[in-house]
Amino acid sequence: MRKTGRGHDARGGAGERCEDTPHGCEIEELFHVLGKTYVLDILHIVTQEGAGPQRFVELQSRLDMSPNTLSDRLKDLVKAGLLSRTSYNEIPPRVDYEATPKALDLQPVFESLAAWAARHTLRPEARAAEVPVAVAP
Amino acid sequence: MRKTGRGHDARGGAGERCEDTPHGCEIEELFHVLGKTYVLDILHIVTQEGAGPQRFVELQSRLDMSPNTLSDRLKDLVKAGLLSRTSYNEIPPRVDYEATPKALDLQPVFESLAAWAARHTLRPEARAAEVPVAVAP
């Protein structure tokens, strides 16, 4: 499914550089998991203080994303050990997703990201207002 | 090009939640930029102490990614104001990319990510070794 050359096989092979730096492979794998649309958004929600279990429909409505993409991302995060999934034998069926301790340990990352966002913006319209226009004399 | 419902127009519209939290829209936009394959990897390289300008071919060989994807990501990052691009009138043509001060200010984020990676792993093979297998008595 991935268009790029990177993958578990490629990274695990000989000559890969990730093993040459401390925790390089762990960092690379973390970037790989976080580098998909909406993963940071999902983890930001579930790792917030007192977030607790989140239902699929709540996440979908909050993130305004397609159910298929959300389902894919949640599966990836469960597989990575960052979310735990609990299904309840109810009618209608209920499924909850909750941050694991490993995911909660990403809180300092989100604090750093929020601190950055308090100092900067990437929004083109806001940046246009920031940048002074050079005027010829 | 994006398959999901999120986009500048959707986010700028009425009823969006990002405006309800402090710097919520800046955080969302940052997640949007970072949430693409290889963006974290690229920013990690260019924001390292003393990294300096990086040539396209060096980045491509270091990241083992397709030139088309790298080109797309670099364009996005220049547009977001996170990279500066300098082209030199040489033969063969040379193009350098360097982290802007705004990107260098992401260093605490990468420090947090590296600290997390020093404590945890997402690599399935390493995780399999971590998890004790339950044995029936």
Interface residues (C-beta under 8 A of the other chain):
Chain A: R2 K3 T4 G5 R6 H8 A10 G12 R17 P22 H23 C25 E26 I27 E28 E29 L30 F31 H32 V33 L34 G35 K36 T37 Y38 V39 L40 D41 H44 R62 L63 D64 M65 S66 T69 K79 A80 G81 L82 K102 D105 L106 P108 V109 E111 S112 L113 A114 A115 W116 A117 A118 R119 H120 T121 L122 R123 P124 E125 A126 R127
Chain B: R2 K3 T4 G5 R6 H8 A10 G12 R17 P22 H23 C25 E26 I27 E28 E29 L30 F31 H32 V33 L34 G35 K36 T37 Y38 V39 L40 D41 H44 R62 L63 D64 M65 S66 T69 K79 A80 G81 L82 K102 D105 L106 P108 V109 E111 S112 L113 A114 A115 W116 A117 A118 R119 H120 T121 L122 R123 P124 E125 A126 R127
